[in-house]
Amino acid sequence: MDTSEGLFQKFGKEFRPGQMIFCEWEPGDSLYIIVKGKVKIVKIFGKTQKTLDVMEEGSIFGEMALLEEEPRSASAIAITETKLLEFNKENFNMIIQKYPQLVYNLLIIFAKRIYDAKRRLKNLLIDDYTTRVIDVFLMLSEHNPNAWQMNSITLQTTIDDVANWCGLPVAEVNNIVMTLVKQGKIELYADKIVVPNLKEIQRIVQTKLKSKRKTSKV
């Protein structure tokens, strides 16, 4: 989709790191496309805030506001300096007529969101923090269809990103990651994490979850 300066001048918005784009439960009638930056989608579960998604350039979010007249189901917060295109119900018809590819992209997004939401909820329900962090590596690996053929995989992510994904404090995730580095299960770099043996960390998660299920049945 065209994200030229002219389009941004007409529909663009800018947000600072940590700034709220929209809040859970508030009314909404706009979707957003990320031109630059990162945005996290968060939801309150009881007294805890959980990160449901971390979105980057080219991602679309808030689209359900165009389809249903209900309050926002989650909050959107800028992680970095962020530029967005905002389209509401009034101008959306014009946009899809001019950019029919956007409709196709939205259909793909809807299907993917259903799967991703289930996958992230599965991660957030893991009560062992180390297992939850390791499961994030598996979850991110699933975005690469060739991951299991390579076994070793490089994830373009950081400790802060991992903390956002699994809904844990950065300090807690940092301690877990450093332990995993010492154990040789991952390699940590400034802008990436390398998992040398993807099948090994899969076995760790599966073993922990099986043990949890057996304990809960007792």
C-alpha positions in Angstrom: 0.0 0.0 0.0 1.2 3.5 -0.8 2.6 5.2 2.3 3.8 8.4 0.5 4.2 11.6 2.3 1.0 12.9 0.8 -1.0 10.0 2.2 0.7 10.4 5.6 -0.1 14.1 5.7 -3.8 13.3 5.2 -4.2 10.2 7.4 -1.0 10.1 9.4 -0.5 10.2 13.2 2.7 10.0 15.3 3.2 8.5 18.8 6.0 8.6 21.3 7.4 5.5 23.0 4.9 4.4 25.7 2.1 6.6 24.4 -1.4 5.0 24.3 -2.9 4.8 20.8 -6.2 3.5 22.0 -7.4 2.0 25.3 -9.2 -1.2 26.0 -13.0 -0.8 26.5 -13.1 2.7 24.8 -15.2 3.1 21.6 -13.4 3.0 18.3 -14.1 3.2 14.6 -10.6 3.3 13.1 -8.0 0.8 11.9 -4.3 1.6 11.8 -1.4 0.7 9.5 2.1 1.0 10.9 4.3 3.1 8.6 7.3 3.1 11.0 8.0 1.8 14.5 6.6 -0.9 16.9 3.3 -1.2 18.6 2.2 -3.7 21.3 -1.3 -4.9 21.9 -2.1 -5.5 25.5 -5.0 -6.7 27.5 -5.9 -6.7 31.2 -6.4 -10.1 32.8 -7.6 -9.6 36.4 -4.9 -7.3 37.8 -2.2 -8.2 35.3 -1.5 -6.6 31.9 -0.5 -9.2 29.3 1.0 -8.5 25.9 -1.0 -10.2 23.1 1.0 -9.0 20.1 4.0 -6.9 19.0 3.5 -5.4 15.6 6.0 -3.8 13.2 6.1 -1.8 10.0 3.3 -2.9 7.5 1.1 -4.5 10.2 -2.6 -3.6 10.5 -4.4 -3.4 13.8 -7.7 -2.2 15.2 -9.5 -3.5 12.2 -12.4 -5.0 14.2 -13.6 -1.5 15.0 -14.7 -1.3 11.3 -16.8 -4.4 11.6 -18.5 -4.2 14.9 -19.8 -1.4 17.1 -18.3 -2.6 20.3 -15.6 -1.2 22.7 -12.0 -2.0 22.0 -11.1 -5.5 23.2 -7.5 -4.5 24.0 -5.2 -1.5 24.2 -2.5 -0.4 21.7 0.7 1.2 23.0 3.6 2.6 20.9 6.9 0.8 21.9 9.1 3.1 19.8 8.7 6.4 17.9 5.8 5.3 15.7 4.1 6.6 12.6 0.6 5.3 11.7 -2.0 5.7 9.0 -5.5 6.0 10.6 -8.6 5.1 8.6 -12.1 5.3 9.9 -15.4 4.1 8.6 -16.0 7.3 6.7 -12.8 7.2 4.6 -12.3 3.4 4.5 -14.6 2.9 1.5 -12.5 5.3 -0.5 -9.3 3.6 0.6 -10.4 0.0 -0.4 -11.6 1.3 -3.8 -8.3 2.9 -4.4 -6.3 0.0 -2.8 -8.2 -3.3 -3.4 -5.2 -5.2 -2.3 -5.9 -4.0 1.2 -9.1 -6.0 1.3 -7.2 -9.2 0.5 -4.5 -8.3 3.1 -7.2 -7.9 5.7 -8.7 -11.3 5.0 -5.3 -12.9 5.4 -4.8 -11.0 8.6 -8.2 -12.1 10.1 -7.3 -15.7 9.5 -3.8 -15.4 10.9 -5.1 -13.4 13.9 -7.4 -16.3 14.9 -4.5 -18.7 15.0 -2.1 -16.3 16.6 -4.5 -15.3 19.4 -4.9 -19.0 20.3 -1.1 -19.5 20.2 -0.4 -16.5 22.4 -3.1 -17.4 24.9 -1.5 -20.8 25.2 1.8 -19.1 26.0 0.3 -16.7 28.6 -1.3 -19.6 30.4 2.1 -21.2 31.1 2.7 -20.5 34.8 6.4 -21.5 34.8 8.2 -18.4 33.7 11.3 -20.1 32.3 9.1 -22.4 30.2 7.0 -19.4 29.1 10.1 -17.6 27.9 11.4 -20.7 26.0 8.0 -21.1 24.4 8.3 -17.6 23.0 11.3 -18.8 21.0 9.2 -21.6 19.7 6.3 -19.2 18.9 8.6 -16.8 17.0 10.2 -19.8 15.2 6.8 -20.8 13.9 6.7 -17.7 11.7 9.4 -19.3 9.6 8.1 -22.3 7.6 11.6 -23.7 7.2 12.6 -23.5 10.8 12.4 -27.2 11.6 14.5 -28.1 8.6 17.2 -25.8 9.8 17.0 -26.8 13.5 19.2 -23.8 14.4 17.4 -20.5 13.9 18.1 -16.8 14.3 15.3 -14.7 15.8 15.5 -11.0 15.1 14.3 -10.1 18.6 15.6 -8.7 21.9 15.0 -9.3 25.6 12.6 -6.4 25.7 10.6 -8.0 22.8 10.5 -11.3 24.5 9.3 -9.7 27.7 6.5 -8.0 25.7 5.5 -11.3 24.1 5.3 -13.3 27.3 3.9 -10.5 29.5 6.7 -10.6 32.1 8.9 -7.9 33.6 12.1 -7.2 31.5 14.3 -7.9 34.6 12.7 -11.3 35.1 13.1 -12.2 31.4 16.7 -11.0 31.4 17.6 -13.3 34.3 16.0 -16.3 32.6 17.7 -15.5 29.3 21.1 -15.2 30.9 20.6 -18.6 32.6 19.7 -20.1 29.2 22.8 -18.5 27.7 25.0 -20.1 30.4 23.3 -23.4 29.8 24.1 -23.1 26.0 20.5 -23.3 25.0 20.6 -19.9 23.3 23.1 -17.3 22.1 22.3 -13.6 22.9 23.3 -10.7 20.7 22.3 -7.0 20.7 19.6 -7.3 18.1 19.0 -11.1 17.8 18.7 -14.4 19.7 20.1 -17.6 18.2 18.6 -20.9 19.1 21.2 -23.6 18.2 18.9 -26.5 18.8 15.2 -25.8 18.1 14.1 -29.4 18.8 15.8 -29.4 22.2 13.8 -26.4 23.4 10.7 -27.9 22.0 11.3 -31.0 24.1 11.8 -28.8 27.1 8.5 -27.1 26.7 6.6 -30.3 25.9 8.1 -32.1 28.9 7.2 -29.3 31.2 3.6 -29.1 29.9 3.1 -32.8 30.1 4.4 -32.8 33.7 2.0 -30.0 34.5 -0.9 -31.9 33.0 -0.1 -35.0 35.0 0.2 -33.0 38.2 -3.1 -31.3 37.7 -4.8 -34.7 37.3 -3.5 -36.0 40.6 
